Amino acid sequence: MATSYCYILHSQKLNRFYTGVTHVDLSDRTLKHNTAAYGNHRYTAKADDWELFFVIPCITYSQAVRIERHIKRMKSSAYIRKLAKHPEMVEKLLLKYSS
């Protein structure tokens, strides 16, 4: 049962992805990104059309953070799109960062 999530948002305006982690409701989290609730200086404040692109349910918050860092280190929108298309890649990440 998931208690935390690694989530990926996409903005059409910016043609960019944003990767984050949360343990709260994802629709509420997306709304806060779209309304600059985290501050106007934040990356997601550059656009107001963020949509939930992909979600990885995680067992713990620390697992979600480790997966988020892995995805950010890849610095690749192609990698993010592959994650969304290939569930086996997500399974490998969940196993790799399970401890």
C-alpha positions as CSV (number, residue, x, y, z in Angstrom):
1,M,0.0,0.0,0.0
2,A,1.4,3.4,-1.1
3,T,1.9,6.0,1.5
4,S,3.9,8.4,-0.6
5,Y,4.3,9.3,-4.3
6,C,6.9,10.4,-6.7
7,Y,5.0,12.4,-9.2
8,I,5.8,14.0,-12.6
9,L,4.0,17.1,-13.8
10,H,4.1,18.4,-17.4
11,S,3.5,21.9,-18.7
12,Q,2.5,22.4,-22.3
13,K,3.4,26.1,-22.1
14,L,7.0,25.3,-21.1
15,N,7.2,21.9,-22.7
16,R,8.9,20.8,-19.5
17,F,8.5,18.2,-16.8
18,Y,8.7,18.7,-13.0
19,T,9.4,15.8,-10.6
20,G,8.4,15.9,-7.0
21,V,7.4,13.8,-4.0
22,T,4.4,14.0,-1.7
23,H,2.4,12.1,0.9
24,V,-0.7,14.2,0.4
25,D,-3.5,14.2,-2.3
26,L,-2.0,14.5,-5.8
27,S,-4.8,16.7,-7.2
28,D,-4.4,19.1,-4.3
29,R,-0.6,19.1,-4.9
30,T,-1.1,19.9,-8.6
31,L,-3.5,22.7,-7.8
32,K,-0.9,24.3,-5.5
33,H,1.7,24.1,-8.2
34,N,-0.6,25.8,-10.7
35,T,-1.5,28.6,-8.3
36,A,2.1,29.3,-7.2
37,A,1.2,28.3,-3.6
38,Y,4.8,27.4,-3.0
39,G,6.1,30.9,-3.9
40,N,6.6,32.9,-7.1
41,H,10.3,32.1,-7.1
42,R,9.7,28.3,-7.5
43,Y,10.2,26.5,-10.8
44,T,6.6,25.6,-11.1
45,A,5.5,29.2,-10.8
46,K,6.7,29.8,-14.3
47,A,3.5,28.2,-15.7
48,D,-0.1,27.6,-14.6
49,D,-1.0,24.7,-16.8
50,W,0.8,21.8,-14.9
51,E,-0.9,18.5,-15.4
52,L,-0.2,15.2,-13.7
53,F,1.8,13.2,-16.2
54,F,2.9,10.1,-14.2
55,V,2.8,8.8,-10.6
56,I,4.9,6.2,-8.9
57,P,3.3,5.0,-5.7
58,C,5.9,4.2,-3.1
59,I,5.9,2.3,0.2
60,T,7.8,5.0,2.1
61,Y,8.5,8.7,1.8
62,S,12.3,8.0,1.7
63,Q,11.8,5.6,-1.2
64,A,9.8,8.3,-3.1
65,V,12.6,10.8,-2.5
66,R,15.3,8.4,-3.7
67,I,13.3,7.7,-6.9
68,E,12.7,11.4,-7.4
69,R,16.5,12.1,-7.2
70,H,17.2,9.2,-9.6
71,I,14.8,10.7,-12.2
72,K,16.2,14.2,-11.7
73,R,19.8,12.9,-12.1
74,M,18.8,11.5,-15.5
75,K,17.9,15.1,-16.8
76,S,16.0,13.6,-19.6
77,S,12.4,14.1,-20.8
78,A,12.9,11.0,-23.0
79,Y,13.7,8.9,-19.8
80,I,10.5,10.2,-18.2
81,R,8.4,9.3,-21.2
82,K,10.0,5.8,-21.2
83,L,9.1,5.4,-17.6
84,A,5.5,6.2,-18.4
85,K,5.4,3.6,-21.2
86,H,7.4,0.8,-19.6
87,P,6.1,-0.5,-16.3
88,E,9.1,-2.8,-15.9
89,M,11.4,0.3,-15.6
90,V,9.3,1.5,-12.7
91,E,9.4,-2.0,-11.1
92,K,13.2,-1.9,-11.3
93,L,13.3,1.5,-9.6
94,L,11.0,0.4,-6.9
95,L,13.2,-2.7,-6.2
96,K,16.4,-0.7,-6.4
97,Y,15.2,1.8,-3.9
98,S,13.2,-0.5,-1.6
99,S,15.6,-0.6,1.3
